[in-house]
Amino acid sequence: MNKKLITILVALSLSVSMFGCTKQSSVSAINTVTTQTEDTSDAKILSNINISSGKTESVGEADTFIELGENISIKGDGATVDNKKITITSAGTYSIKGTLTEGQIIVNAGDDDKVYIILDGVNITCSNNAPIYVKNSKKTIVSLADNTENSIKDGENYIFEDSSTDEPNAAIFSKSDLIFIGNGSLVIDAKYNNGITSKDDLKIESGNIIVNAKADGLRGKDSVVITNGNIIINSGEDGIKSNNDEDSEKGYVLIEGGKINITSGKDGIQAETNAFVKEGDIIINTGGGSENASAKKGESGGPGMEKQLETSENTAEEESISTKAIKAGINIITEGGTFNIDACDDAIHSNNNLVINAGTFNLSSGDDGLHSDSTLTINNGSIDVKKSYEGIESETITINDGEIMVLSSDDGINASGGNDSSGIDENMGKGAPPQMDGRNASGNSQEMTGNQAQSDPQGAITPGGSSSGNGIININGGHITINSNGDGIDSNGLISMKGGTAIVNGPTNDGNASLDYDGSFNITGGNLIAAGSSGMAQAPSKESTQNSVKITLASQSANTLIRIESESGEEIITFAPSKQYSSVVVSSPKFKSGETYKVYLNGSSTGTVNSGIYTDGVYTKGKEIGSFTISGTVSEVTQDGVTVTNRMGGGRGQGGMKSPKQ
C-alpha cells in the first residue's frame, strides 16, 4: 500500500515529519526470501497447544443438607448460619436448595480444604454483596444438579466489610480455584460488576450457564478453562477474561469444547497471555457487531492513507475501548472448533503470534478478520472472512494449507510490519519518485500502445528507489480467494509462493493493485491469478523460477471470461473475475519456456466453476486479443489500443508477444 500513500502525500505536499516515521530496514536480494521465510517457521514460536484442562471433577453423596427459606435448616456438619449468611467452614459436600432473599453463601474453609457445593434448585439474591462468596479454600466445586434450575442475583451497589478493598466484585466470587460441573442450569444476573470471578483458576466442565453482567461475564485471573457446557454470556465489558500479567504461564484462556455464545460491549474473549481453542462451537458479537464499526475513510477505494492518519488521532480511544472478538497478548492457537464472529473491531487478534491449525471460521469484522503483530500462520482450516477492512494482517504471514476466502474493503492480505498498519514509509513526503510519471528510473518513457513486446530492465519498481519494509508473505499451499477494494495481496517487503492456489479479484481503482510488494515476489510453484485494475499492477519478480504473464486490457466487466491456452489448445486457465478488471496476472507451472500461448476474452465454458476458475469443460472461443512466447520469467501482453502508464513494474526480462493479426 505504501506506493499509493506516497502519491497522495506528494499531492497534498505533506512532510514526512508529520507522521513520526520509524526507520525501516532495506530489503534487497532475492536470496533473502529463503533466509527470512525459513527464520519465521512455526518451529520458533508456539505452534501447538501445550496445556490441557487436567483432571475432571465429580461429586459424590452430600454430607450436609442446607434448606433455604425464611427459616434456614442445616442438617450435618461444617456449616453455620447467622442472619441469612450461611458460612461453610470445612471440607465436604454440601447440598443446597430453596430460596434465599438478601442472604449469602460464604465459603471460609481451610487452605487445604476442598469444598463441593451442590446447587439443587436455588434462588439466591443479595442486593449489597456477592450472593456466593468463596473467601478461602483450596478449591471450590459448584455442581449444578441434573434437571434443576438455579438463579443468582446481586444488586447495583455493594457494601464491603473493608472499605479499602473492592472485593468481592462478582455475583459468584472466589479467591481460590472455582470449578463448575453438573448438567443443571444456572442463570446469573450481575448488576454490580462481573458475573463469575475467580482470583485463581476458573473452570467450567459442564452445565447450562447464562450470565448477564454489567462488566465481565467470566473472569479467572490465572486462567479460564472451558471443557464442555452450554454457556451464554451478555456482558457490558469483556465476555471471558483472564488477566494475570505477572506470570507468563498464567493469564490464559483454554477452550476444549462446549457451546459458547457471547454478546459483549468490549472484547469477547480476552487473554493476557495465550488463548487456545481445541474444539467448541463459539459465537461472538462484540461492540454491536461489524455494522457498528466507525467507517474507515479509505474504504471508498482510495489509497487508504486516512486509516493511518486516524491511528495517531484515535490511539487513546482504541487503547481504552477494545471490541475484538478473540484477543491475546502473546499467542492464539486453534486446533479445531467452529467460530461465528461479528466483531466491531478485529475478529481474531494477537499482539504477537496467531496459529490456525484447524477450525471453521465465519468472520465479519469492522477492522481485520485475522490480525497478529508478529507472525500469522495458517496450517489448515476453513476460513471465510465475510466482511473486513483488511482480511488478514501481520508482519509475517505464512499459509501452508486451508480453504481461505476474504472479502475486504481495503487490503485482502497485508504484511505490513508493526501493529495495525500504523507505520508510514520513511520515503513518504520526499518528492515524487521518477517512476510515477510514466518513466523508468533512467527517465525513459514507459508508455506502450498496441501489441508490442514489453521489457522492464529495472524490474519491480519501488517508490523512492528502494525497498523499505519488513513484511513477508509465504504461500506454500492452500486455496485462497480474495475479493478486495484495496490491494489484494500486499507486502511492504517480500512475497514468496511455493504452492497452492491464490486468486485475487480487485481492486477496480487505479490507486491500488491486485499484487503490491516493495521488495520482491519470488514464485516457484502453485497457481496465481490476480485480476484487477492496471494503474499500479505488478507481476512476480524476474528471479522467480516459475513463469508468469501480465496482461493489460481495456476495462472488462465482471464475469467476463479470460482464457489462456497453448498453441495446441491446452488450457492454462479459464477464469471469470468477479469484479471489473483491466489487468490479469497469471503464473502457472504449465507455462513452459520457449512455447507460445494465446489469450482470449469472452467465449463460454461448460466446465465446473470454483472461485471463478473453470475446469474439465469445453471452451467456446471468444476473441483472441494477443499471444506471447515465453523467453523470460515474466511475459507481458497488452491489448490493441490500450495505453499503459504509471507502471509499477513486474518481473524483468519479459518474453516476447505477438499480435493476433500476425
C-alpha positions in Angstrom: 0.0 0.0 0.0 3.0 2.3 0.5 3.2 3.2 -3.2 -0.2 4.8 -3.3 0.4 6.6 0.0 3.5 8.3 -1.5 1.4 9.6 -4.4 -1.2 11.1 -2.2 1.2 12.6 0.3 3.1 14.3 -2.5 -0.1 15.7 -4.0 -1.0 17.1 -0.6 2.5 18.5 0.0 2.7 16.8 3.3 6.0 16.4 5.1 7.3 13.1 6.4 7.9 14.7 9.8 4.2 15.0 10.4 3.9 11.2 10.8 6.7 10.4 13.3 8.0 7.6 11.0 10.3 4.9 12.2 13.3 3.8 10.2 12.8 0.6 8.4 15.4 -1.8 7.1 16.1 -2.3 3.5 15.1 -5.4 1.6 17.1 -6.2 -1.4 18.4 -9.5 -2.7 16.0 -12.3 -3.7 18.0 -14.9 -1.8 16.9 -13.1 1.3 13.4 -14.6 0.7 14.7 -18.1 1.5 16.6 -16.9 4.6 13.7 -14.8 6.0 11.0 -17.3 5.3 12.9 -20.1 7.0 13.5 -17.9 10.0 9.8 -17.4 10.5 8.8 -21.0 10.6 6.5 -22.4 13.3 9.4 -24.1 15.0 10.5 -20.8 16.6 7.1 -19.9 18.0 4.5 -21.9 20.0 2.7 -23.7 17.2 0.6 -26.3 19.2 -1.4 -26.1 22.3 0.9 -27.2 25.1 -1.5 -27.3 28.0 -4.6 -29.4 28.9 -7.6 -28.9 31.2 -6.3 -31.5 33.6 -8.3 -33.8 35.8 -12.1 -33.7 35.7 -14.2 -33.3 38.8 -17.1 -35.4 40.1 -19.3 -35.1 43.1 -20.4 -37.8 45.5 -23.2 -38.0 48.0 -23.8 -34.9 50.1 -22.6 -34.8 53.7 -24.6 -31.8 54.7 -28.0 -30.6 53.6 -29.0 -26.9 53.6 -32.6 -25.9 53.1 -33.0 -22.2 52.3 -36.1 -20.1 53.2 -37.3 -17.8 55.9 -36.1 -20.4 58.4 -32.8 -21.9 57.2 -32.3 -25.5 58.0 -28.8 -27.2 58.2 -28.5 -31.0 58.6 -25.0 -32.1 59.0 -21.6 -30.6 60.0 -19.4 -27.9 58.6 -21.8 -25.0 58.1 -23.4 -22.3 60.3 -26.0 -19.6 59.7 -26.1 -16.1 61.1 -28.7 -13.5 59.9 -29.2 -15.2 56.5 -25.4 -15.6 56.0 -24.5 -19.3 55.6 -20.9 -20.0 56.2 -19.1 -23.2 55.2 -16.0 -23.8 57.3 -14.7 -27.2 56.4 -14.1 -29.6 53.5 -17.1 -31.7 52.5 -20.1 -31.9 50.1 -23.0 -29.5 50.8 -26.3 -29.8 49.1 -28.3 -26.5 48.9 -31.9 -26.0 47.8 -34.6 -23.4 48.2 -34.9 -19.6 48.1 -32.7 -17.1 49.9 -33.6 -13.4 49.8 -31.0 -10.9 50.9 -28.6 -13.6 52.0 -25.2 -15.1 51.2 -23.4 -18.4 50.8 -19.9 -17.9 52.2 -17.1 -20.4 52.0 -14.4 -19.8 54.6 -12.6 -23.1 54.9 -9.0 -24.2 55.5 -6.2 -23.7 53.0 -6.2 -27.4 52.1 -10.0 -27.9 52.2 -11.8 -29.0 49.0 -15.4 -27.8 49.2 -18.2 -29.2 47.0 -21.5 -27.2 46.7 -24.5 -28.9 45.0 -27.0 -26.3 43.8 -30.2 -28.3 43.8 -32.7 -25.7 42.7 -31.8 -22.4 44.4 -32.8 -18.8 44.0 -30.4 -16.6 45.9 -30.4 -12.8 45.8 -28.2 -10.3 47.7 -28.6 -6.7 46.7 -25.4 -5.4 48.5 -22.8 -8.1 48.2 -21.9 -11.3 46.3 -24.6 -14.0 46.8 -21.9 -16.7 46.7 -18.5 -15.7 48.1 -15.6 -18.0 48.5 -13.2 -16.4 50.9 -10.9 -19.3 51.4 -10.5 -22.9 50.4 -8.0 -25.0 48.3 -10.7 -25.4 45.7 -14.4 -25.0 45.5 -16.5 -27.1 43.1 -20.1 -26.0 42.3 -22.2 -28.8 40.9 -25.5 -28.0 39.1 -27.8 -30.9 40.0 -29.4 -32.6 37.0 -32.8 -31.2 35.9 -32.6 -28.2 38.2 -32.9 -24.5 37.6 -30.7 -22.2 39.7 -30.7 -18.4 39.9 -28.1 -16.0 41.4 -28.8 -12.2 41.5 -27.0 -9.3 43.1 -27.7 -5.6 43.2 -26.2 -2.4 41.7 -24.3 -1.4 44.9 -22.1 -3.4 47.2 -21.3 -2.7 50.8 -17.8 -4.0 51.7 -16.6 -5.3 55.0 -13.3 -3.4 54.4 -13.6 0.0 52.8 -10.0 -0.4 51.5 -11.0 -3.2 49.1 -13.4 -3.6 46.2 -13.9 -7.3 46.7 -15.9 -9.3 46.2 -17.0 -7.8 42.9 -19.0 -10.5 41.2 -22.2 -12.4 41.8 -20.2 -15.5 42.3 -16.7 -14.6 43.6 -13.9 -16.8 44.7 -10.4 -16.1 46.0 -9.3 -19.7 45.1 -9.9 -22.1 42.3 -13.5 -22.4 41.2 -15.0 -25.2 39.1 -18.5 -25.8 37.7 -19.8 -29.3 36.9 -23.2 -30.9 36.5 -25.9 -30.8 33.9 -28.4 -28.5 35.6 -28.9 -24.8 34.7 -27.7 -21.6 36.3 -28.7 -18.1 35.5 -26.6 -15.2 36.9 -27.8 -11.6 36.9 -24.8 -9.5 37.9 -25.9 -5.8 38.2 -22.9 -4.6 40.2 -19.9 -5.8 38.1 -18.8 -9.3 37.0 -20.8 -12.5 36.7 -18.3 -15.1 37.9 -14.8 -14.3 39.1 -12.0 -16.4 40.4 -8.8 -14.8 41.6 -7.1 -18.1 40.7 -8.3 -20.6 38.1 -11.9 -20.7 36.8 -13.0 -23.9 35.1 -16.3 -24.9 33.6 -16.6 -28.6 32.8 -20.4 -28.8 32.1 -23.7 -27.2 32.8 -26.1 -24.8 31.2 -25.0 -21.4 32.3 -26.4 -18.0 31.4 -24.5 -14.9 32.6 -25.9 -11.3 32.3 -23.2 -9.0 33.7 -22.7 -5.3 33.9 -18.9 -5.8 33.4 -17.2 -9.1 32.6 -19.1 -12.3 32.2 -16.5 -14.9 33.3 -13.2 -13.8 34.8 -10.4 -16.0 36.0 -7.2 -14.2 36.9 -4.8 -17.1 36.4 -6.9 -18.9 33.7 -10.3 -19.6 32.3 -10.8 -23.2 31.1 -13.9 -24.5 29.4 -14.1 -28.2 28.6 -17.9 -28.5 27.9 -21.2 -27.0 28.7 -23.7 -24.6 27.1 -22.7 -21.0 28.1 -24.4 -17.8 27.1 -22.9 -14.5 28.1 -24.3 -11.0 27.8 -21.7 -8.6 29.2 -21.2 -4.8 29.3 -17.5 -5.3 29.1 -15.5 -8.5 28.2 -17.2 -11.8 27.8 -14.5 -14.1 29.1 -11.3 -12.7 30.6 -8.0 -13.9 32.2 -5.9 -11.0 33.3 -2.8 -12.3 35.2 0.0 -10.1 33.8 2.7 -11.1 36.3 3.3 -14.8 35.2 3.7 -15.7 31.5 2.4 -19.2 32.3 -0.9 -17.8 33.6 -3.4 -15.4 32.2 -4.6 -17.8 29.6 -8.0 -19.0 28.2 -8.3 -22.6 27.1 -11.5 -23.9 25.3 -11.6 -27.7 24.7 -15.3 -28.0 23.9 -18.8 -26.8 24.6 -21.1 -24.2 23.1 -20.3 -20.6 23.9 -22.4 -17.6 22.8 -21.0 -14.2 23.8 -22.5 -10.8 23.3 -20.2 -8.2 24.8 -19.7 -4.5 24.9 -15.9 -4.9 24.8 -13.8 -7.9 23.9 -15.4 -11.3 23.5 -12.5 -13.4 24.8 -9.5 -11.6 26.2 -6.4 -13.4 27.4 -3.5 -11.6 28.9 -1.1 -14.2 27.6 -2.5 -17.0 25.4 -5.8 -18.1 24.0 -6.2 -21.7 23.0 -9.1 -23.4 21.3 -9.1 -27.2 20.7 -12.8 -27.7 20.0 -16.1 -26.0 20.6 -18.9 -24.1 18.9 -18.2 -20.4 19.5 -20.4 -17.5 18.6 -19.3 -13.9 19.4 -20.7 -10.5 18.8 -18.7 -7.5 20.1 -19.5 -3.8 20.3 -22.7 -4.1 18.4 -21.0 -6.1 15.6 -19.2 -5.0 12.4 -22.0 -2.8 11.4 -21.3 -0.6 14.4 -17.7 0.0 13.4 -16.6 3.5 12.7 -16.3 4.0 8.9 -12.7 3.8 7.5 -12.1 6.9 5.3 -10.2 4.8 2.8 -13.0 2.3 2.2 -14.1 4.2 -1.0 -11.2 2.6 -2.8 -8.6 5.3 -2.4 -5.1 4.7 -1.3 -6.0 4.2 2.4 -3.9 7.0 3.8 -6.7 8.0 6.1 -6.6 4.8 8.1 -3.0 5.5 9.0 -3.7 9.1 9.8 -6.6 8.1 12.1 -4.3 5.7 14.0 -2.5 8.5 15.8 -5.6 10.5 16.4 -7.5 7.7 18.0 -4.8 5.8 19.9 -6.0 6.7 23.3 -9.6 5.7 22.5 -8.5 2.5 20.9 -6.4 1.5 23.9 -9.3 2.2 26.3 -12.1 0.6 24.4 -11.3 -2.7 22.7 -14.1 -4.6 20.9 -12.2 -7.6 19.4 -13.8 -11.0 19.4 -10.8 -13.0 20.5 -7.7 -11.2 21.7 -4.5 -12.4 23.3 -1.3 -10.7 24.4 1.1 -13.5 23.3 -0.3 -16.4 21.3 -3.6 -17.5 19.8 -3.7 -21.2 18.6 -6.7 -23.1 17.3 -6.7 -26.8 16.7 -10.4 -27.1 15.9 -13.8 -25.6 16.6 -16.4 -23.6 14.8 -16.2 -19.8 15.1 -19.1 -17.5 14.0 -17.9 -14.0 14.8 -19.3 -10.5 14.2 -16.9 -8.0 15.7 -16.9 -4.2 15.8 -13.0 -4.4 15.8 -10.7 -7.3 14.8 -12.4 -10.8 14.7 -9.2 -12.6 16.0 -6.3 -10.5 17.2 -2.9 -11.5 18.8 -0.3 -9.0 20.0 2.3 -11.5 19.0 1.6 -14.8 17.2 -1.5 -16.4 15.7 -1.5 -20.0 14.5 -4.5 -21.7 12.9 -4.0 -25.5 12.7 -7.7 -26.3 12.1 -11.2 -24.9 12.6 -14.1 -23.4 10.7 -14.2 -19.6 10.8 -17.0 -17.4 9.6 -15.8 -13.9 10.4 -17.3 -10.4 10.0 -15.1 -7.6 11.3 -15.2 -3.8 11.5 -11.4 -3.9 11.0 -9.2 -7.0 10.5 -10.5 -10.5 10.1 -7.3 -12.1 11.3 -4.5 -10.0 12.8 -1.3 -10.6 14.6 1.5 -8.1 15.3 4.4 -10.6 14.6 3.6 -13.9 12.8 0.4 -15.3 11.5 0.4 -19.0 10.3 -2.4 -20.9 8.7 -1.7 -24.7 8.6 -5.2 -25.8 7.8 -8.9 -24.9 8.3 -11.8 -23.3 6.6 -11.7 -19.5 6.9 -14.3 -17.2 5.4 -13.8 -13.5 6.1 -17.2 -12.3 5.1 -16.6 -8.7 5.9 -13.5 -6.7 6.9 -11.4 -3.6 6.4 -8.3 -5.8 5.9 -8.8 -9.5 5.8 -5.6 -11.0 7.1 -2.8 -8.8 8.5 0.5 -9.4 10.2 4.2 -8.7 9.8 4.9 -12.2 8.6 2.1 -14.3 7.1 2.6 -18.0 6.2 -0.2 -20.1 4.6 0.6 -23.8 4.4 -2.9 -25.2 3.7 -6.5 -24.5 4.2 -9.5 -23.0 2.3 -9.4 -19.3 2.7 -11.9 -16.7 1.4 -11.5 -13.0 2.1 -13.8 -10.0 1.4 -12.2 -6.7 2.3 -13.0 -3.0 1.8 -9.2 -2.4 1.7 -6.4 -5.0 1.5 -7.1 -8.7 1.4 -3.8 -10.0 2.8 -1.4 -7.4 4.2 2.1 -7.9 5.6 2.8 -4.5 6.9 5.3 -4.8 9.7 4.2 -3.4 13.1 0.7 -3.3 14.6 -2.4 -2.5 12.7 -0.6 -0.9 9.7 0.2 2.2 11.7 3.7 2.6 10.3 4.3 5.1 7.5 7.1 4.6 4.9 10.2 6.6 5.6 10.3 7.8 2.0 7.0 9.5 2.1 6.9 13.2 1.5 10.3 13.4 -0.1 9.0 14.1 -3.5 7.5 12.1 -6.3 9.8 9.2 -7.5 10.6 9.4 -11.2 8.6 6.2 -11.9 5.3 7.8 -11.1 5.1 10.0 -14.2 5.3 7.0 -16.6 9.1 6.9 -16.9 11.6 4.4 -15.7 14.4 5.2 -13.3 16.5 6.3 -16.2 13.9 8.8 -17.4 12.9 6.8 -20.5 9.3 6.7 -21.5 7.5 3.5 -20.4 4.3 4.3 -22.3 3.2 1.5 -24.6 0.4 1.0 -27.1 -0.8 -1.8 -29.2 0.5 -5.4 -29.2 4.2 -4.8 -28.5 6.8 -6.9 -26.7 7.4 -5.4 -23.3 10.6 -5.3 -21.2 11.3 -3.7 -17.9 15.1 -3.5 -17.4 14.6 -2.1 -13.9 12.4 -5.0 -12.6 9.9 -4.4 -9.9 9.7 -0.6 -9.3 9.7 0.5 -5.8 8.8 4.0 -4.6 11.8 6.1 -3.7 14.1 3.7 -5.5 14.4 1.2 -2.6 12.5 -1.4 -0.7 11.7 -0.4 2.8 9.5 -2.9 4.7 9.7 -5.9 7.0 6.5 -7.6 5.7 6.8 -11.2 4.5 4.0 -13.3 2.9 4.7 -17.0 2.3 2.2 -19.0 0.4 3.1 -22.7 0.5 -0.3 -24.3 -0.1 -4.0 -23.9 0.4 -6.7 -22.4 -1.7 -7.0 -18.6 -1.3 -9.7 -16.4 -2.9 -9.6 -12.7 -2.3 -12.2 -10.0 -3.2 -10.7 -6.6 -2.3 -11.3 -3.0 -2.8 -7.7 -2.2 -1.9 -4.7 -4.3 -2.6 -5.3 -7.9 -3.0 -2.0 -9.3 -1.7 0.2 -6.6 -0.2 3.6 -6.9 1.4 5.8 -4.0 2.5 8.7 -6.3 1.9 8.7 -9.8 0.3 6.2 -12.3 -1.1 7.1 -16.0 -1.7 4.8 -18.5 -3.3 5.8 -22.2 -3.5 2.5 -23.9 -3.9 -1.3 -23.7 -3.5 -3.7 -21.6 -5.4 -4.2 -17.8 -4.9 -7.0 -15.9 -6.7 -7.4 -12.2 -6.4 -10.4 -10.2 -7.6 -9.9 -6.5 -7.4 -9.3 -3.7 -6.9 -11.2 -1.7 -9.5 -9.5 1.6 -8.8 -6.0 2.5 -10.1 -4.8 3.6 -6.7 -4.4 0.0 -5.6 -3.3 -3.2 -7.2 -4.1 -6.9 -7.1 -0.4 -7.6 -6.2 1.6 -5.0 -4.3 5.1 -5.5 -2.9 8.0 -3.3 -2.1 10.8 -5.9 -2.2 10.4 -8.9 -4.4 7.8 -11.6 -5.3 9.5 -14.9 -5.8 7.2 -17.6 -7.2 8.5 -21.2 -7.6 5.2 -23.1 -7.6 1.5 -23.0 -7.3 -1.2 -21.2 -9.3 -1.7 -17.5 -9.2 -4.4 -15.5 -10.8 -4.8 -11.8 -10.0 -7.4 -9.7 -11.8 -7.9 -6.0 -11.1 -7.0 -2.5 -12.1 -4.0 -1.8 -14.3 -2.7 1.5 -12.9 -0.3 0.0 -10.4 -0.4 -3.6 -11.5 2.7 -5.7 -10.6 3.7 -9.2 -11.7 6.1 -11.6 -9.8 9.8 -10.8 -9.9 12.1 -12.0 -12.7 14.1 -14.0 -10.2 11.2 -16.4 -9.9 11.7 -19.9 -11.3 8.1 -20.3 -12.4 6.9 -18.3 -15.4 4.2 -15.6 -15.3 2.4 -13.3 -17.7 0.9 -9.9 -17.1 -2.0 -9.0 -19.4 -3.2 -5.4 -19.7 -6.6 -4.9 -21.2 -9.3 -2.4 -21.9 -11.7 -2.4 -19.0 -13.7 -5.6 -18.8 -17.0 -6.1 -16.9 -17.2 -8.5 -14.1 -17.6 -12.2 -15.0 -16.0 -11.6 -18.5 -14.1 -14.8 -19.3 -10.4 -14.7 -19.9 -8.7 -17.7 -21.4 -5.0 -18.7 -21.8 -4.2 -21.7 -23.8 -1.2 -23.2 -25.6 -0.9 -23.2 -29.4 -2.1 -26.8 -29.4 -5.2 -25.7 -27.4 -4.1 -27.0 -23.9 -5.9 -25.0 -21.2 -3.8 -23.0 -18.9 -6.7 -21.0 -17.3 -10.3 -20.2 -18.0 -11.3 -17.6 -15.5 -14.2 -15.2 -14.8 -13.1 -12.4 -12.4 -15.9 -11.4 -10.0 -15.1 -7.7 -10.5 -14.4 -5.3 -13.3 -10.8 -5.6 -14.4 -8.2 -4.3 -16.8 -5.2 -6.3 -15.7 -4.7 -10.0 -15.2 -1.5 -11.6 -13.8 -1.2 -15.4 -14.2 1.5 -17.8 -13.0 1.2 -21.5 -13.6 3.6 -24.5 -13.6 2.1 -25.3 -17.1 3.9 -22.3 -18.6 7.0 -23.6 -20.5 9.9 -21.6 -21.7 10.1 -21.2 -25.5 6.4 -22.0 -26.0 3.7 -19.7 -27.4 0.4 -19.1 -25.7 -2.8 -17.3 -26.8 -5.1 -15.0 -24.8 -8.8 -14.9 -25.4 -11.6 -12.7 -24.0 -15.3 -13.7 -23.7 -16.5 -17.1 -25.0 -18.1 -19.7 -22.8 -17.2 -22.8 -20.9 -19.1 -25.9 -19.9 -16.7 -26.6 -17.1 -17.2 -26.7 -13.3 -16.5 -23.4 -11.7 -14.8 -22.8 -8.4 -13.8 -19.3 -7.3 -14.2 -18.2 -10.9 -11.9 -20.9 -12.3 -13.5 -23.3 -14.9 -12.2 -26.8 -15.1 -13.0 -30.0 -17.1 -15.2 -28.3 -19.6 -15.3 -27.4 -23.3 -14.3 -23.8 -24.1 -16.1 -22.0 -27.0 -13.6 -19.4 -28.2 -14.1 -15.7 -27.8 -11.9 -13.1 -29.3 -8.2 -13.6 -29.4 -6.5 -10.4 -28.1 -2.9 -11.4 -28.2 -0.3 -14.1 -27.8 3.1 -14.4 -26.2 6.2 -16.5 -26.4 8.0 -17.2 -23.1 11.6 -16.1 -23.4 12.0 -14.8 -19.8 10.4 -15.4 -16.5 7.7 -12.7 -16.9 5.9 -12.1 -20.2 3.6 -9.3 -21.0 0.6 -8.8 -23.3 -1.2 -5.5 -24.0 -4.5 -5.4 -25.8 -4.6 -3.3 -29.0 -5.4 0.3 -28.4 -4.6 0.2 -24.7 -2.1 2.7 -23.3 0.0 1.5 -20.3 1.1 4.3 -17.9 2.3 4.6 -14.3 3.6 1.1 -14.4 4.6 -0.2 -11.0 6.6 -3.0 -12.8 6.6 -6.7 -12.9 9.3 -9.1 -13.4 12.3 -8.3 -15.5 13.3 -9.9 -18.8 9.8 -10.4 -20.1 9.1 -12.6 -23.0 8.0 -11.6 -26.5 4.4 -11.0 -27.5 2.7 -11.2 -30.9 -0.4 -9.5 -32.3 -3.2 -11.9 -33.2 -3.1 -10.4 -36.7 0.5 -11.7 -37.3 
